[in-house]
């Protein structure tokens, strides 16, 4: 008779790995499955910021001049494929609606308890897995080139003070004391001091996955899209044969929509593609923490491989050919702030962020399938919120007191 495991987690990014590890730590028999090794998709290529003090989601511009600039398709913060627009128009309209100031504050208040758990849950898993070597407790910087851009952050800073979040506005001179190798081509910054950063997001994800296996979990290569409902639970086909479990977690990021549709569920899950490339710094230059050029739309990230230059959002079909034009734009703009040298890789890397219009993930039980759980749609914050997500789902599976209210994240919130 085939072994029936307790939990099958589909997807070995930060969300899936954290869910598998938390479930295993509670004594459940867990199998983690992916088509690749852990941490080699979106969880590899992000900026490596664990922003426990985050408030507002990444929003779509709403004023006409800025929208017109983005429509010209020459920005660093955004790029789009014209051919994709008819397919994403409805999602984009909903995203625009949820980017209204009142909606952004609503989302900030709903998500605050979630983000408040980000750093502590990462620290717990980092200590368990020996991944502390990747972590820095130095916060990160949001740079503003224009004084008016910095001044526009006052409502957010006021909300930060309301929640007791340690976000501090710095002058140009104060910023340069923290990062002496930056060039002074900016007005000031916000130092997000409650954030932690890492030097290898993929390395952290792999370390958590290794801790899962060392603790008795099982990782297999397989095709998550073969998941079917069977008597007593769920089954999936792998290179090691068929695997069955009483419960299944879909943590497939941008590929989740391919699978949930087979079970009769739909969700407005968009894809925000993004790119990065590593560069050697010129001379003896270095950065102590991640630095975001907010007025242009890219992040400079000190990583093990070099300075990672990450781009903004590309709106395109998920599997369309790469068009890394934003990398060149970001490289040119970054020269105003920091001296980047030769690229480390021959070509830029591309990843895919799974995003909902309201910038809230889809978490919790499937309404019509007992034992099926959803954990995807984290947008820009999958790496930040993965461990907190895993802890909440593991508690829900076992009927434990919940560390997080999952009701704002249910899949049927759109009706």
C-alpha positions as CSV (number, residue, x, y, z in Angstrom):
1,X,0.0,0.0,0.0
2,X,1.3,3.5,-0.9
3,X,2.5,5.8,1.9
4,X,0.1,8.6,2.5
5,X,2.0,11.7,3.8
6,X,0.4,14.4,5.8
7,X,1.2,17.4,3.6
8,X,2.4,18.0,0.1
9,X,3.8,21.5,-0.6
10,X,4.0,22.4,-4.3
11,X,6.6,25.1,-5.0
12,X,10.1,25.5,-3.4
13,X,10.4,29.2,-3.3
14,X,10.6,31.1,0.0
15,X,6.8,30.7,0.6
16,X,6.7,27.0,-0.1
17,X,10.0,26.2,1.7
18,X,8.9,28.1,4.8
19,X,5.5,26.4,4.8
20,X,7.2,23.0,4.5
21,X,9.7,23.7,7.2
22,X,7.1,25.0,9.7
23,X,4.8,22.1,9.1
24,X,7.7,19.6,9.5
25,X,8.7,21.3,12.8
26,X,5.2,20.6,14.1
27,X,5.7,16.9,13.5
28,X,3.9,16.6,10.2
29,X,5.2,14.2,7.5
30,X,5.9,16.7,4.7
31,X,7.0,16.4,1.0
32,X,8.2,19.5,-0.8
33,X,8.0,19.4,-4.6
34,X,9.3,21.6,-7.4
35,X,10.5,21.2,-11.0
36,X,13.8,22.8,-10.0
37,X,16.0,22.9,-6.9
38,X,14.8,25.2,-4.1
39,X,15.2,28.9,-4.4
40,X,15.9,29.1,-8.1
41,X,13.0,31.1,-9.4
42,X,11.6,34.4,-8.0
43,X,13.1,33.8,-4.6
44,X,16.6,33.8,-6.2
45,X,16.5,37.1,-7.9
46,X,14.9,39.7,-5.6
47,X,16.5,42.6,-3.8
48,X,17.0,40.7,-0.6
49,X,15.1,43.1,1.7
50,X,13.1,41.8,4.6
51,X,11.1,44.9,5.3
52,X,9.3,44.5,8.6
53,X,8.5,48.2,8.6
54,X,6.8,48.2,5.2
55,X,3.5,50.0,4.9
56,X,2.3,50.9,1.4
57,X,2.4,48.4,-1.5
58,X,4.1,49.2,-4.8
59,X,1.4,51.3,-6.4
60,X,0.5,52.2,-9.9
61,X,0.8,56.0,-10.7
62,X,-2.5,57.8,-10.8
63,X,-1.7,61.3,-12.0
64,X,-1.9,61.9,-15.7
65,X,1.6,63.3,-16.3
66,X,3.3,60.3,-14.7
67,X,0.9,57.9,-16.5
68,X,1.8,59.5,-19.8
69,X,5.5,59.1,-19.1
70,X,5.0,55.4,-18.4
71,X,2.8,55.1,-21.5
72,X,5.8,56.2,-23.6
73,X,7.5,53.0,-22.5
74,X,10.9,54.4,-21.9
75,X,11.0,54.3,-18.1
76,X,13.3,52.3,-15.8
77,X,10.5,51.7,-13.3
78,X,8.2,50.1,-15.9
79,X,8.1,48.5,-19.3
80,X,5.3,46.8,-21.2
81,X,4.7,44.5,-24.2
82,X,2.0,46.1,-26.3
83,X,0.8,42.6,-27.3
84,X,0.1,41.8,-23.7
85,X,-2.1,44.8,-22.9
86,X,-5.5,43.3,-24.1
87,X,-5.0,40.3,-21.8
88,X,-4.0,42.3,-18.7
89,X,-6.3,45.4,-19.2
90,X,-8.8,44.3,-16.6
91,X,-6.1,43.5,-14.1
92,X,-4.4,46.8,-14.7
93,X,-7.6,48.7,-14.2
94,X,-8.3,47.0,-10.9
95,X,-4.6,47.6,-9.9
96,X,-5.1,51.3,-10.7
97,X,-8.2,51.4,-8.5
98,X,-6.4,49.8,-5.6
99,X,-3.6,52.4,-6.0
100,X,-5.9,55.2,-4.8
101,X,-4.6,56.8,-1.6
102,X,-7.5,55.6,0.5
103,X,-7.1,52.1,-0.8
104,X,-3.3,52.1,-0.2
105,X,-3.9,53.1,3.4
106,X,-6.5,50.4,3.8
107,X,-4.0,47.8,2.5
108,X,-1.3,49.2,4.8
109,X,-3.5,48.8,7.8
110,X,-4.7,45.3,6.8
111,X,-1.2,44.1,6.1
112,X,0.5,45.7,9.1
113,X,0.2,42.6,11.4
114,X,1.7,40.5,8.6
115,X,4.7,42.7,8.0
116,X,5.2,43.0,11.8
117,X,6.1,39.3,11.9
118,X,8.5,39.4,8.9
119,X,11.8,39.9,10.7
120,X,11.2,37.7,13.7
121,X,10.0,34.7,11.6
122,X,13.1,35.0,9.4
123,X,15.4,35.2,12.4
124,X,13.8,32.0,13.7
125,X,14.4,30.1,10.5
126,X,17.8,31.6,10.0
127,X,19.0,30.4,13.4
128,X,17.5,27.0,12.8
129,X,19.2,26.7,9.4
130,X,22.6,28.4,10.1
131,X,21.7,31.1,7.5
132,X,22.6,34.0,9.8
133,X,25.8,34.6,7.8
134,X,23.7,36.1,5.0
135,X,21.9,38.6,7.2
136,X,22.6,42.3,7.9
137,X,20.8,44.3,10.6
138,X,21.5,47.7,9.0
139,X,18.1,48.5,7.4
140,X,17.8,49.8,3.9
141,X,17.7,53.2,2.2
142,X,15.1,54.8,-0.1
143,X,16.8,57.6,-2.0
144,X,14.9,60.6,-3.4
145,X,16.5,62.7,-6.0
146,X,14.0,65.5,-5.9
147,X,13.1,67.4,-2.7
148,X,9.4,67.3,-3.6
149,X,9.6,63.5,-3.8
150,X,11.0,63.3,-0.3
151,X,8.4,65.8,1.0
152,X,5.6,63.7,-0.5
153,X,6.5,60.9,2.0
154,X,5.3,62.8,5.0
155,X,1.9,61.1,5.2
156,X,3.7,57.7,5.1
157,X,6.1,58.8,7.8
158,X,3.2,60.0,9.9
159,X,1.6,56.5,9.5
160,X,4.9,55.0,10.4
161,X,4.9,56.9,13.7
162,X,1.4,55.8,14.4
163,X,2.5,52.1,14.1
164,X,5.8,52.7,15.9
165,X,7.8,51.9,12.8
166,X,11.4,53.1,12.8
167,X,11.5,54.9,9.5
168,X,13.7,58.0,9.6
169,X,14.1,60.9,7.1
170,X,17.7,61.7,6.5
171,X,19.4,64.7,4.8
172,X,21.9,64.2,2.0
173,X,24.7,64.6,4.4
174,X,23.3,62.1,6.9
175,X,22.7,59.6,4.1
176,X,26.3,59.9,3.0
177,X,27.6,59.2,6.5
178,X,25.8,55.8,6.2
179,X,26.9,55.2,2.5
180,X,30.1,57.2,1.9
181,X,30.6,55.8,-1.6
182,X,27.3,57.2,-3.0
183,X,27.5,60.3,-5.1
184,X,25.5,63.3,-3.8
185,X,23.0,63.5,-6.6
186,X,20.0,63.3,-4.4
187,X,18.0,65.4,-1.9
188,X,17.7,62.9,1.0
189,X,16.5,59.5,2.0
190,X,14.3,57.5,4.3
191,X,16.3,55.0,6.4
192,X,14.0,52.0,7.0
193,X,15.8,50.8,10.1
194,X,13.4,47.9,11.0
195,X,14.3,46.1,7.8
196,X,17.0,43.5,7.5
197,X,18.8,42.6,4.3
198,X,20.6,39.5,3.0
199,X,23.5,39.0,0.7
200,X,22.0,36.0,-1.1
201,X,18.2,35.5,-1.2
202,X,18.7,32.2,-3.1
203,X,21.2,31.1,-0.5
204,X,18.8,31.8,2.3
205,X,16.0,29.9,0.6
206,X,18.3,26.9,0.0
207,X,19.5,27.0,3.7
208,X,15.9,26.8,4.9
209,X,15.2,24.0,2.5
210,X,18.3,22.1,3.7
211,X,17.0,22.5,7.3
212,X,13.7,21.1,6.2
213,X,15.4,18.0,4.8
214,X,17.8,17.7,7.8
215,X,14.7,17.7,10.0
216,X,13.1,14.7,8.3
217,X,11.3,16.4,5.4
218,X,11.5,15.1,1.9
219,X,12.2,17.1,-1.3
220,X,11.4,15.7,-4.7
221,X,11.6,16.9,-8.3
222,X,8.2,16.7,-10.0
223,X,5.4,18.3,-12.0
224,X,3.0,20.2,-9.7
225,X,0.5,20.5,-12.5
226,X,-0.2,16.8,-12.2
227,X,-1.9,17.3,-8.8
228,X,-5.2,15.5,-8.6
229,X,-7.8,14.9,-6.0
230,X,-7.9,11.3,-4.9
231,X,-9.6,9.3,-2.2
232,X,-8.2,10.4,1.1
233,X,-6.3,13.5,-0.2
234,X,-4.2,14.5,-3.2
235,X,-1.7,12.9,-5.5
236,X,1.1,14.2,-7.8
237,X,3.5,12.5,-10.2
238,X,7.2,12.8,-9.7
239,X,10.4,11.3,-10.9
240,X,10.3,9.0,-7.9
241,X,6.7,7.8,-8.7
242,X,3.3,8.9,-7.5
243,X,3.2,10.7,-4.1
244,X,0.0,11.0,-2.0
245,X,-0.8,13.3,0.9
246,X,-3.9,14.1,3.0
247,X,-3.3,17.9,2.4
248,X,-1.7,19.9,-0.3
249,X,-0.4,23.5,-0.4
250,X,-0.3,25.4,-3.7
251,X,2.7,27.8,-3.4
252,X,3.5,28.1,-7.1
253,X,3.8,31.8,-7.3
254,X,3.0,33.0,-10.9
255,X,2.3,29.4,-12.0
256,X,-0.5,28.9,-9.4
257,X,-3.2,30.1,-11.8
258,X,-2.4,27.1,-14.1
259,X,-3.2,24.7,-11.3
260,X,-6.1,26.3,-9.4
261,X,-8.1,26.5,-12.6
262,X,-8.1,22.7,-12.8
263,X,-9.9,22.7,-9.4
264,X,-12.5,25.2,-10.5
265,X,-10.9,28.4,-8.9
266,X,-10.1,31.7,-10.4
267,X,-8.2,34.7,-9.1
268,X,-7.0,37.9,-10.6
269,X,-3.4,36.9,-10.5
270,X,-1.1,39.1,-12.6
271,X,2.6,38.8,-13.4
272,X,5.1,41.5,-12.8
273,X,8.3,40.5,-14.5
274,X,11.6,41.9,-13.3
275,X,15.3,41.7,-14.1
276,X,18.6,41.9,-12.4
277,X,22.3,41.8,-13.2
278,X,25.4,41.8,-11.0
279,X,28.3,44.2,-11.5
280,X,31.7,44.6,-9.9
281,X,32.0,48.0,-8.1
282,X,34.7,50.3,-9.5
283,X,37.8,50.8,-7.4
284,X,37.2,50.3,-3.7
285,X,33.6,51.2,-3.7
286,X,31.0,49.3,-1.6
287,X,27.5,49.6,-0.1
288,X,26.6,48.6,3.4
289,X,22.9,48.0,2.6
290,X,20.4,48.0,-0.2
291,X,19.7,51.4,-1.7
292,X,16.5,52.1,-3.8
293,X,16.5,55.0,-6.2
294,X,12.8,55.8,-5.7
295,X,12.6,58.5,-8.4
296,X,13.9,56.3,-11.1
297,X,12.9,52.8,-10.0
298,X,15.7,50.3,-9.4
299,X,17.6,49.0,-6.4
300,X,21.4,48.6,-5.8
301,X,21.9,45.5,-3.7
302,X,25.3,44.4,-2.2
303,X,25.3,40.6,-2.8
304,X,27.7,37.8,-2.7
305,X,28.0,37.9,-6.5
306,X,28.6,41.7,-6.6
307,X,26.3,44.7,-6.7
308,X,22.9,43.4,-7.9
309,X,21.1,46.0,-10.0
310,X,17.3,45.1,-9.9
311,X,14.8,46.7,-12.2
312,X,11.2,47.8,-11.8
313,X,8.1,46.1,-13.3
314,X,7.7,44.7,-16.8
315,X,4.1,43.9,-17.9
316,X,4.2,41.1,-20.3
317,X,2.9,37.6,-20.7
318,X,4.5,35.3,-18.1
319,X,6.4,33.2,-20.6
320,X,7.1,35.8,-23.3
321,X,10.7,36.2,-24.4
322,X,13.0,38.3,-22.3
323,X,13.3,42.0,-23.1
324,X,15.7,43.4,-20.5
325,X,15.8,47.0,-21.7
326,X,15.2,48.2,-18.2
327,X,18.6,46.8,-17.1
328,X,20.4,49.2,-19.5
329,X,18.2,52.1,-18.4
330,X,18.9,51.3,-14.7
331,X,22.6,51.0,-15.3
332,X,22.8,54.4,-17.0
333,X,20.8,56.0,-14.2
334,X,22.8,54.3,-11.4
335,X,25.9,56.0,-12.7
336,X,24.6,59.2,-11.1
337,X,24.7,57.6,-7.6
338,X,27.3,54.8,-7.6
339,X,30.2,53.7,-9.8
340,X,29.4,50.2,-11.3
341,X,32.1,48.3,-13.2
342,X,31.9,45.3,-15.5
343,X,28.9,42.9,-15.4
344,X,29.4,39.6,-13.7
345,X,27.0,37.6,-15.9
346,X,26.8,37.4,-19.7
347,X,23.1,38.2,-19.7
348,X,20.6,39.6,-17.2
349,X,18.4,37.3,-15.1
350,X,14.6,37.5,-15.3
351,X,12.0,36.6,-12.7
352,X,8.2,36.7,-12.3
353,X,6.4,38.2,-9.4
354,X,2.8,36.9,-8.8
355,X,0.6,39.9,-8.0
356,X,-3.0,40.6,-7.1
357,X,-4.7,44.0,-7.8
358,X,-5.1,44.7,-4.1
359,X,-1.4,43.8,-3.4
360,X,-2.5,41.2,-0.8
361,X,-1.6,37.5,-1.2
362,X,-4.0,34.6,-1.5
363,X,-3.8,32.5,1.6
364,X,-5.9,30.0,3.4
365,X,-8.1,26.9,2.7
366,X,-9.7,26.2,-0.7
367,X,-13.4,26.9,-0.1
368,X,-14.7,23.7,-1.9
369,X,-11.8,21.2,-1.4
370,X,-11.0,19.9,2.1
371,X,-7.3,19.7,2.7
372,X,-6.3,22.0,-0.2
373,X,-4.5,25.3,0.8
374,X,-3.5,28.4,-1.2
375,X,-0.3,30.4,-0.6
376,X,0.6,32.6,-3.5
377,X,0.2,36.1,-4.9
378,X,2.7,37.9,-2.6
379,X,3.8,40.3,-5.3
380,X,7.0,42.1,-4.3
381,X,7.0,40.7,-0.8
382,X,7.2,36.9,-1.1
383,X,10.7,36.8,0.3
384,X,9.8,39.1,3.1
385,X,6.6,37.4,4.1
386,X,7.4,33.7,3.3
387,X,8.3,32.6,6.9
388,X,5.3,34.4,8.4
389,X,3.1,32.8,5.7
390,X,4.5,29.3,6.5
391,X,3.9,29.7,10.2
392,X,0.3,30.8,9.8
393,X,-0.6,28.0,7.4
394,X,1.1,25.3,9.5
395,X,-0.9,26.6,12.5
396,X,-4.1,26.5,10.5
397,X,-3.5,22.9,9.3
398,X,-3.2,21.7,12.9
399,X,-6.0,23.9,14.3
400,X,-3.6,25.8,16.5
401,X,-4.1,29.4,17.7
402,X,-3.5,31.6,14.7
403,X,-0.6,34.0,14.6
404,X,-2.3,35.8,11.7
405,X,-5.8,36.4,10.7
406,X,-6.1,34.9,7.2
407,X,-9.6,36.2,6.4
408,X,-8.4,39.3,4.5
409,X,-6.5,37.0,2.1
410,X,-9.1,34.4,1.1
411,X,-9.4,33.6,-2.6
412,X,-13.1,34.5,-2.9
413,X,-12.7,38.0,-1.6
414,X,-13.4,39.4,-5.1
415,X,-16.8,37.6,-5.2
